[in-house]
Amino acid sequence: MILVTGATGFIGSNLLCHLAEKNIYPVALYRSDTKKNSIQSIFESKFSDGKSQFEKIVWRKGDLTDFPSLEEAFQGIIKVYHCAALISFSHSKIKKLIEINEQGTSYIVNLCLSHKVKKLIYVSSIAALGKEETSADVDEETPWINNAEKTPYAYSKYGAETEVWRAGQEGLEFCIVNPGVILGKGSPANFILNKIRKGFRFYTPGNSGYVHVSDVISVMSQLMESDINGERFILVAENWTNKSLYQFLLRKNKKNETVYLIPKFTFYFIWIVEHFLELIFFRKRKLTRALIKDMYEQKNIKGDKIKTKLDFAYTPIEEVL
Ligand SMILES: NC(=O)c1ccc[n+]([C@@H]2O[C@H](COP(=O)([O-])OP(=O)(O)OC[C@H]3O[C@@H](n4cnc5c(N)ncnc54)[C@H](OP(=O)(O)O)[C@@H]3O)[C@@H](O)[C@H]2O)c1
């Protein structure tokens, strides 16, 4: 049996649909019945026999912070897609991020080892990649520099990857994918994209890498079936500056294309105010200097390695947007 963690999330639910199309019905890890029921609605809207397809999935309740619940979920499992994680860029979530993403992944890989799982596909992120001060280029080999400023999310995903590499040393077959911002129906990124579509036009000068969810799922499923072992793959179809993304979306939605740069000091001002509020009122701060740096930094994230290993081409981002 295959286990999908994070089955009620954006990637996990797309993976369930992809597997169902291939008549594969995995064990799906979930936390709440409400979320589980929302996946039934997705199945019903996607497949004519959605309800019966959904019922073939074996739902097991489990939490990444609760080892015994994961141990039960692992009964009879031979392959694992680990998609569950907490996504947050807030400083206030630092403890939860480490607990769910890093420690949770250590539980998953330890269970993979003890249950002699044949292969693990771990969904990491471009946030877990290194970045050298002297170059904008980022690829799978770019070294992670510990003293460089990184968001708590980045540390938690990097820590999770370290656990996967450690389990690899102990005999677990695995591949890691590092997707950029994943686009598609149900994407968490749609919140900001929809705001821009409606006319929001204040941007920061940084950029990001983008990829369509169907490409991510296709690569994950091909990697699972391949002999490729012990490698990580960046999944980025194209790098877009925030400015070009805003202008493209505004143009497509027949809005005025004029966009306004937010000066960096605006965020530093908020950062200082949050520090004071934390000191005086113990109100947990959200913004980090690392996030501000990210929003103003230009990177060239290279997603080509995967094309040398699989018969695969990225969906153009203009088509997706
Ligand atoms: N979305 C992107 O653009 C993007 C880009 C790069 C990498 N990623 C990575 O892709 C993976 C999936 O992201 P997503 O977009 O699908 O996120 P998502 O929609 O927020 O889904 C996260 C999933 O993880 C589950 N989860 C969270 N905390 C958990 C816990 N303590 N125990 C068990 N399950 C827990 C959630 O369960 P509930 O439904 O119960 O909350 C949900 O099913 C993550 O590892 C993320 O880091 C995402």
The ligand as an ORCA input file, in Angstrom:
! r2SCAN-3c Opt
* xyz 0 1
  N       1.985     25.216     -2.175
  C       3.161     25.584     -2.628
  O       3.302     26.545     -3.417
  C       4.390     24.809     -2.204
  C       5.617     25.173     -2.795
  C       6.761     24.452     -2.461
  C       6.678     23.414     -1.562
  N       5.479     23.096     -0.991
  C       5.468     21.960     -0.054
  O       4.490     21.060     -0.508
  C       3.912     20.359      0.582
  C       2.400     20.444      0.516
  O       2.014     21.793      0.430
  P       0.509     22.200      0.117
  O       0.562     23.373     -0.791
  O      -0.269     20.994     -0.263
  O       0.083     22.722      1.558
  P      -1.359     22.698      2.239
  O      -2.435     22.822      1.221
  O      -1.283     23.691      3.335
  O      -1.432     21.237      2.859
  C      -0.656     20.854      3.948
  C      -1.091     19.471      4.362
  O      -0.298     19.075      5.491
  C      -1.190     18.654      6.517
  N      -0.616     18.911      7.837
  C      -0.229     20.085      8.372
  N       0.191     19.908      9.630
  C       0.067     18.595      9.898
  C       0.322     17.796     11.042
  N       0.779     18.307     12.186
  N       0.086     16.466     10.943
  C      -0.392     15.909      9.807
  N      -0.674     16.620      8.709
  C      -0.448     17.951      8.753
  C      -2.447     19.479      6.312
  O      -3.512     18.870      7.006
  P      -4.877     19.697      7.323
  O      -5.632     19.711      6.012
  O      -5.529     18.923      8.369
  O      -4.458     21.069      7.751
  C      -2.565     19.408      4.803
  O      -3.104     18.173      4.414
  C       4.515     20.992      1.830
  O       5.553     20.159      2.257
  C       5.063     22.306      1.355
  O       6.174     22.676      2.134
  C       4.335     23.766     -1.304
*
